[in-house]
Amino acid sequence: MDLLLDVNVAVDSCVGRKPWCESVDLAIAKCLAEGGRLWLYAGSVQTLDYVIRRALQRAQSPAAKPLTAKQLAHQSKSLLKAFAEDKHWLAALAGEGPVFDSPDPEDEQLLHALDRFAPGSIKLLTRDEVLLKDHRDRCVSPEAFCQQPATQTGMGFIDLKTQQDALRPQLEQGIHRVLHHGQYILGPEVTELEQRLAAYTGAQHCITAASGTDALLISLMALGIGPGDEVITTPFTFVATVEVIVLVGATPVFVDIEPGTCNINAALIEAKISDNTKAIMPVSLYGQPADMDEINAIAARHGHLPVIEDAAQSFGAEYKGHKSCNLSTIGCTSFFPSKPLGGYGDGGAIFTSDAALAQACREVRVHGQSARYIHGRIGIGGRMDSLQCAVVLANLERFEQDIAQRQAVARRYHALIQKKTGGKTEDKAHEATGPGQVFTGRKAATAEAIIVLPWPAPDRTSVFAQYSLRVQHRDDVQAKLKAAGVPTAVHYPMPMNQQPAYAHLCCPECTPVASATAEQIMSLPMHPHLTEVEQRRIVDALVATEGTTRLETD
């Protein structure tokens, strides 16, 4: 549970005001130990400063020389600055200003501020007897809070809360800037984000879109792909990859995946190319680019087919020193909240160094419009909102740090699993074995095994959008992990060529590796803020499934 600190308890702790400071400090320590956050209301800064000065005055010894106003001000600011270092500031919103009908406007502001949080997730920590009496369900005294049973924050599969806490000032400034200038569609944040993303990837052009799905759809439409055309892609992906191909009237042609990376197997692509093939759409799955040089070479040999990299999960990763999204004709990414670089809603982007193609994408994005009310092509309403661009711009500030932390978390998983199982991990991709077998690189595993996917090949990096394992008896393993408080996810439980809407396009037997992987893949919690303590807990719970499941690493 979080705590919003009333002025009285904040001052108690800040200046060591007795006899209350001990219970306040214990309550603060308990909140932090249980994973809660401590909040200070930004609208109370002046009151905090004033009350601290008064407390410092009263605490002076009668025999001592009285502190000057300047000295009191300096001490107050120093104490408040130190006290606030590990606290979060809760902004004062416009709706919390007009509280003049309340007997105590400041208390009323704090109560209104609690309404922003989920019910039961926060209380006002206070010594105010009136508040404690009239708002028992929303306020708690330090002594009562210390007596409450310990609560532990549940482990999340991702952790957007910690990310938001680290960037709250930038996020709030960016959002308020949009609210004040009022350019909600194609505002200056859109231009700034496109310029910064293009510079980051090295692509000459970036065109933001309303979602990663729209980014893919716009790309296909800009290339003129439609009925009668075929697009080669992977069956092991999120539905959006295949969905957009069908939406433009083209036919998806599925190529099986590599067992180690779960990306499209480039060695199998050429056999699927026909006279109707108009594009290849590889997916850089789980944060790691596909073998783009090989795919581009195949495309070049067959009339310079455009290659569209679906990089929804791999923005920030590298392939042979080049950034994902700048590895082929077009790269598309997503800013869905759970992505390594995410917003707080839908959003996406298209990258290309082809000026004509970039212009076509911009026109498609605004209903095919080349000039106001002049529509030279079919388009969609696919613009990314200025507000979402402001959020992504804030998250971009610490994106490189987030990538490094994700990679460190992945290395820790590898090392912990190796230590617990006595196995070893290698920086090499798995070699394929027969259909339906569990893949371990050099041999097919015996029954009941969990196999760690290998570390990315030396010529590429991963941003680890997910950390995935292959698991036999997956339902049982997930159930045991859930009982241990460890969340898991499955990306993805059914290949596209087995989905009801697309099953008529290709039989499961054509993609045996994808079929086997879909039955066994499982993802563990993954985010930049996952601690070593949490990872040890996760791996311990994973190893505890060994009664029915043996763990191996390649």
Disulfide bonds with the S-S distance in Angstrom:
none
